[in-house]
Amino acid sequence: MSVVTETRSVVIERDFSHRPEKLWRALTTPHLIEVWLMKNDFAPAVRHRFTLTGDWGSVDCEVMVLEPNKTLSYTWGAMGVGTVVTFELTPTNGGTHLRVEQAGFSADSGADRYYNGAQWGWQKFTAALDEVLAGLD
């Protein structure tokens, strides 16, 4: 007998007035990631394991998908919760549409604080990403 566990995703979509290449740089360059997200030892290579470190703790990650200027996906393991974060970049007339999805949150009520935290966090992170982009050439 198998048990199907429902999961939820946090999805944030935002338009940036910058080309996909510029956004990609901010998503994959360690010193820029540190400004908008967290301290890290990221490297743009599939299967690269890295750690994001914030004042609240750390996140264990592994790069799963890397399609330059299009898609970046990595695992996100923190506080016993394992999810996957995917960034999808779509060129627009005015710049780039970014879709960020963090998938795999348990649908049980005990996981609500992680799900709600991710909703708040990605809003904050994408706002900081906009500031980083404004400062790049």
Disulfide bonds with the S-S distance in Angstrom:
none
